[in-house]
Amino acid sequence: MKNDIINSLYSSEREVVSLVTSLLSDDFARSINDGWSVGLNLQHILDIELLVFESAQTVNSEIEFTNKAEQIHHIMLISERKFKAPSMFYPKEPITSANEFISKFKSIRSRIYSYIENNSLDAMSNDGHPLFGSLSQQEWFIFLHTHTLRHLKQIQSILSSSFEINDGTNS
């Protein structure tokens, strides 16, 4: 299971790095309907990466895994349900360059990969998720993968909407 988690995280890392390296400097400020800009989405990804990493390390007891992973995957990636992040998780400043994001993102992910490789992930975290409740260490890392992919979809939507408007194809 640890290899599956690491592979999923590497997959979302490749996707986010690929997208971010393709951005133009003006893209970081783009947004839709007064929502978060691309840069704020990227900063939020970084904030949550670090928070989840810290939460997954605060453990209290060994657990039996449930099928919460499927619930996380469905709600975060398949359902069209909209979520509003609690205000404490709003990004403070937007990311404004690909290099800035990639450097910070890869640094956090490196620490996460090392932690996963060197720990059993058989414990329940002391920290809960506002939507999913108590999560195991394993489930926190599954959430992290799906959280990143969810924000990538939002960023891609921002970019494609902006291009449609800028191209004059959407009035």
N, C-alpha and C positions, 0 to 999 in steps of 0.2 A: 504493500500500500504506500510506503514511503516513496518508492520510485514513481508511482502514479502521481502523487502530489508534486514531487519535484518536476516531473515531466510536464504537468499541467502549468506549473508556475513558469517554467522555461518557455512554454508555448505562449503564455500571455506576455511574458517579457519580450519575446521576439516580436509579437504583434505591436506592442506599444512602442518599442524602439523603432520599428519600421515606420509606423505612422508618424511619430514625432520627428524623425529625420527627414520626412517628406514635407514638413510644414515650412511655409514661408514666414518671415518675421511678422507680417500682418495677421497671419492666421491665429496667433496666440490671443488676440483681442476679440476674435469673432464670437458671437453668441446668437441665440435664437430667442425671441420673445422675452427679452430681459432676463434670461436665465444665465447660468454660469457661463463664462467664456471658456474657450479651449484652455487658456492658461490657468483659470481657476479649477477646471476639471483635473488638469494635470497636477496642480498643487494638492488637490483633495486626494488623488491617488497616492501621492507621496505621504501625506498625513496619515491616511488610513493604513498604508503599508507598515509604517512605523508603529502605529497604535495596535494593529493586529499582532505584529511581532511581539510587542511588549505584553499584550493580553495573553497570547498563547503560552508565554513563559511563566505566568502566574498560576501555578497549579496547586490543587489540593488533594486529589485522590485518584486512584486508578478507576477506570470505568469500563463498561461494555459499550461498544459503539452501537448507535441506533442508525436508522436510515435517514438521518437529518441531512446528509450530503445531497440526497435527491431533492429534498425540499429546498435547500439553498440554491441548487442549480436551477430548479424550475422557477422559483420566485425571482431570482436575479437575472436570468438569461432568457427564459421562455415567455413568462407572463408579460403582459403589456402594462402591468400595474406600475403606477408612478409612486415614487417615494420622495419625501422631503427629508433631507438629512437634518438631524437635530442641530440646532444653531451652534453647539459646541464643536461640531465637525465641519463647519463652514471654513473654507480656506481663507487665510488672512490676506495673502498677496498672491497674484497670479504668477505662474511660471512664464518667463518671457523669452526663453531660448531653448533650443533642442539640447545643446550641450549641458546646460544647467540641469534640465530634467534627467537626462540620461545618466549623468554622473551621480546624482542623488539616488535615482531609482536603482541603478546597478549596485551601489554601495549597500542599500537596504536589502536588496534581494540576495546579495552575497552572504550577508549575515543570516538571512532566513534559511538559505540552502545549507549552510554550515550547521545551524541549529537542528534542522530536520534530520540531517545525516548523522548527527551525534546524539540524538535523543530518541526515546522510544515512542513518544507521542501518545502514550497510554494513559494520560491523565486528563482530568476535567479542569478547565480553566476556572479561576476564581472570578474572572470578569465575564459578564453576560453581554449579549448583543441586544440592542433595543427591539429588534423584530424577531430574532430566532431564539432568544433566551440563552440558557446555558449551552455553551459549546465546548467540545473537547478540543485539545490542541490540534488534532487532525482536522476537525471541522472548521477551526479558525483559518487554517491554511487553504482549505477548499473554498471557504468564503472569500479569501483574499484573491484567489484566481478569478472567481466569478465577478467580484467587485471590479476588478481591473477591466475585464471584458465588457461589463455593463457600461463603464465610463468610456471605453473605446467606441462602443456603438453610439453613445451620445455625442462624442467628438466628431465621429464620421457624419452623423446627422447634421451637426452644426456646419461642418465644412461643405457638405453637399447642398444644404439650404442656402448657404452664403454664396456658393458658386452659381446656383440657379438664379438668385436675385441679381448678382453681379453681371451675369451673362444676359440679363434682360429676358430670360425665359420664364420668370415668375414675377408677376406684377402685383 
